[in-house]
Structures are given as structure tokens and as C-alpha cells.
């Protein structure tokens, strides 16, 4: 708008100058002076003063003051003010534990094999994921789940800025590897994460976490808020068998933004645990109601791992659900039936997922917003900006599933079993870019996401070479897909014999262990099945995950395949002791 005004003003001034020049006006004669008489040219009518008003909405461009007249144009300067925009990310980082060896989980206790070097791998992976937001700029607000609750009282960091300043001359990579000192052991996961982000240029965060409530709380994790905006106040609200809700008021360019960070009771697929999540939802609902009573147009973001799907009531129609029935999360963007809009409805149904479990997509990570983010003041949601953060090769595998964390070997690997989700916001009026959601396309089932249904080229290679590798040597191959000729030794538990090695196994799709799946090959093909498998670790032990069943095989086929594999591996510089491994 401002640009158009400037162009029109300049053009009008130019035309006026031409007309005046044509009338014989001297260069030192002002336009308010009466020109010399000319019988052939009619007297010029003075240009009227402009009544252009300032821009109505900050979502366009603000004008500092109105343009008074074209005669004043040369002395007038227009300031272009871009709307303040920012990104909110919510991220379950899956067991980000510190390095003190004191833990509720056995995998992270002293002598468990968990080391500072593995913590470094975890931190660097998280930083790589977050650095991909906004082209390398720091997301202004990150709402974390599954940072380790602080089990060592001496590890509390009172001043995070002072912590960063103390170690400004070194890096987190050096601290957790070459320069490791027992004096570092007490630092909590939040401090390590802050340092790792700072080393990658993601700086300026204020940090709050829920305080450790003791081993009796039953919770190994805590939530955290990392905000580049000032945190005016915050409070932790305990939940039954779940992590404390952190309620905080942030100041964004003079505007109040209220955030609620959640991590409800786990077990989304277990209906028996839903009553616990119902109680979790009741606590959150009371907090939101109190805030909206005080200000019906309050700008509120509710985020985190609710351990519930956006369509939970459709998946479990015969029971009361926390996320839909108690909290009231819907896909109705007009807010005429409910006061919480679930941003999952910004995406197509098949794209509504933040994790994949047993071959089915799930939407446990959420961002819910209130009507205040749709009005003409304060803070607004940027329409259509919600999405999940999927980075193939970093936090996602070939077909778009999260690469979960494991702590095997010297370094560990993977990132998290959840994708982070994010949305963008601005200071100023809401501006719709598409039709408002009416809560359509709510599926009553979970969409599959499996290798069997993947339409792209997987470029699968023979996985027989995995048999000769130790668990440490297997680490580089985690998350990759291979074909193997296996003999199914048992279904429950699932065990596969590949060559001479027997593997504990799992399945990406429950149908694989049902009649017609692997049991069929046990009954009809002596247990022989050609499989697509993924190399994986579970609780520190190697395993194979069955990703697809290609059919039966014969021993003659296996011999040929193994010979080809040996030849291939030899040419790749990998040796093995025999043809059938």
C-alpha cells in the first residue's frame, strides 16, 4: 500500500511539474504562486491535499504519519514496518538425559554404558533438527518434552546466562568428550541443551523447567520452555501420573502470550489408561477456563505431547477422551462450537502425524490455539503455517518415519521417536489465506505408513552381511532397510534365523504376526520367508524389525543370494568368513 502511494504521489508531482513548466513558471517560483497569464492555457487548479490514512493493519505495512500534500512529498519520509513474526516449536526429544548417572531408567544409570559422548550425539542431533527451522535462524519459542527430571539437587543451574558465559571459550563437543570433567556431571539436561544450541548459533533463550518433585512422583521427565522473548511469569501444575504442566506468560513486543506445555500420561493405544489422561485434561481445562474468564480474547497456545491423537474420540468412540471430550479440541476454526482449534486440521488427513507406531501414523504432538489469535489485536496465528519438521537422513528414514534414539555403542544414534511440530505467529491482525476449517476429514482409523505400501524406489540390498557384525559395528546401519532370507523360529516372541545367526525381531505392522502373515510361512514353507527388515536396537540390544514380507524362498535361492552378497561385500572392502552367514 505504501509503495503504491509513493508511486502515485511521485507521478502526480512529475505531471504537475510538467504542466507548470509548460506554463512558463520559473524554477524559483513556488507552486503556491500565481503563474503569469497565458491566454492559450487555462488556469491550473491547485492539487488538493491528500487525505491518505495510515495503514489499517500491521499485517500489511504501517505508515508512520499521513501524507499531507504533494508539495510536501520531497521532505516526507515513509518508514516501512514489517510485522513481527516468530515460530513456536514443540518437540518431544525422547529421553534427553544428563550425564550424572543418576536416573529412574536403568539405561542411564551408572555403569549402564550411557556416557557423556552419547549425550553429545543426542544434543547435536536435536540442534541439527532445530537449526533447519526458518533457514537456520533460531525458532523463537521451543516447548520441550522429555528432558530428564533433575535427580541430583546439586545440578540445578540458577543462572543460564552465567552458565553460557562460564563456558563461552569452549564447546559442548569438547566438554562432553576431550575435556570431560567430573565437575560437569551435575549439570542438568536443560543446560546441556542450551549450550548445544548456542554452539550452533541458536542463541538468546530464556529457560524455565518444572522443578523435580522427587522419585515418588513417578516421573523421569520434565517439560521446558526455551524462549527468546522475556518470560514474565511461570508456574508448574502437577498432574496425576504425568509430567507437570508449565504455564507461562511471555512478552512478545509488548503483547502477552500465554503458553501451556504438556506431556500427558503415555499409552495412547491403551484404553485402560485413558481415565488418567482424562484427569490430565481436566487440570489443563481448568487453567484455560480461568485464563479465558479473565480475558476472553487472551492469546493462548497449548502444546506438547498429549499422548492422544487429534481424532482420539473417533478412534475410541465408546469412551470419554481427554483431548476431545474434556479439553474440547476440535477442527472448527470459527470457534462457534468450541474454544480450542487443533492445528492438525491445517494438513491433509494422511499428513497428520508426528510419529509412526506399528505401521500406523499417530498425532500425539499438538498445537492448540484460542480465538484470541484470530482477532485484530495482540498476537495472531499465521494462517496455514503449521507443519511437522521432517528432515530425511537426520530425523526421518526413507519413507518418512522418525528415526528414534538409541544409546548403543560409543556414540549412540538416532534422534527421537517424535517429529517436532511448529507454527508461525505475528504481532497484529489475523489474515486468512484460505477458507476456515470446519473440522472435516476426521478419520476413524489410523493411516498406515509401511514399506509395503511405499511407492518410491527403496534401492534394497542384501542384508546377510549384518550377521557378521557386532552390536558396535551395527550402529552405522541402524534405520536402513535390507532384504534377508530368514527362517521364522517363533512368533511370540518373534525370532528370525538369518544364516547362522538368530535375531530377536519385532514388526512394524501387527498384521505381520497374524494369520496370513508370518504364521502362514511357518505352516506352509518350513518357516522360510524373504523379508524386508530394518536394523535396529531396543534397550541396547540389536534386533531386526520386519518391514515387509516378500514371499517364500528355497535353500538354493539362499545359496545364490549369499554368494552374490559375498562378492558384493568383497568389492566394497567388507570381508566375511563364509558364503551363508
RAVENLIN-V978045 format. One line per field, one symbol per residue. ss: DSSP state (H for helix, E for strand, C for the rest). Layout:
ss=???
This chain:
ss=CHHHHHHHHHHHHHHHHHHHHHCCCCCCCCCCCCCCCCCCCCCCCCCCCCCCCCCCCCCCCECCCCCCCHHHHHHCCCCCECCCEEEEEEEEEEEECCCCCCCCCHHHCCCCCCCHHHHHHHHHHHHHHHHCHHHHCCCCEEEEEEEECCCCHHHCCCCHHHHHHHCCCCCHHHHCCCCCCHHHCCCCHHHHHHHHHHHCCCCCCEEEECCCCCHHHCCCEEEEEEECCEEEEEEEEEECCEEEEEEEEEEECCEEEEEEEEECCCCCCCHHHHHHHHHHHHHHHHHHHHHHHHCCCCCEEEEEECCCCCCHHHHCCCCCCHHHHHCCEECECCCCCCCEEEHHHHCCHHHCCCEEECCEEECCEEEEECHHHHCCCCEEECCCCCEECCCECCCECCCCCECCCECCCCCCECCCCCCCEEEEEEECCCCCCCCCCECCCCCCCCCECCHHHCCCCCCCEECHHHHHCCHHHHHHHCCCEEEEEEEEEECCCCEEEECCEEEEEEECCHHHHCCCCHHHHHHHCCCEEEEEEEEEEECCEEEEEEEEEEECCCHHHHHHHHHHHHHHHHHCCCCCCCCCC
